[in-house]
Amino acid sequence: MSSFGTHRARVHDAARPVHRRLGDLRTCLQHFAPYGFRATYHHLCGSAGIPGRPEKDPESLVRAVEELHAARQVWLAAEAAYAGRRVREKRAGRRQPGRAEAWQAERRRRHGLAYCPDPRRHPAEPLPVVVRRVLYARPPERPAPGGHSVCWVCTGPAGTELWRDGYWTYTLCAGCGVSLRRE
């Protein structure tokens, strides 16, 4: 599989057919999709204005890949800082990451940084803003019995709602649609 940068450059190449450029954008999403593939694609279609027939506005693909690239740069910078910090901590004898770092590592291993199982429901802000907020969020506090979970993306107790995909049942933030847990 080619790199994110290779496919980003192909999206920018106006000499390529639009349907191939769209395929390259979708390949970029295989490398980095903070909401999960489908929800991130849906977000980019809305924010960049990708029409149903992309040949009507091929520049929308460039706007979409640039928003995705900006969010990925935020993520790469945070990953590099984390790796450097862990090297220093290990040299100092601290072998286990702290609670906040373990929570962030768990989020990174799942589907996406802020996984949205319902592709039509995701945060409305630009991707770099949301990625930055998610990466530097504090671990959510456990809700009191009968209380609401606090979403680390929209940072508010907007309440929760259940969403089923036919196999899993997800508890979503009612405000932004991010999965808070899966059952």
Buried (B, 14 or more C-beta within 10 A) or exposed (E): EEEBEEBBEBBBEEEBEBEEBBBBBBBBBEBBBBBBBBBBBBBBBEBBEBEEEBEEBBEBBBBBBBBBBBBBEBBEEBEEEBEEEBEEBEEEEEEEBEEEBEBBEEBBEEBBBBBBBBBEBBBEBBBBBBBBBBBEBEBEEEEEEEEBBBBBBBBEBBEBBEBEEEEEEBBBBBBBBBBBEEE
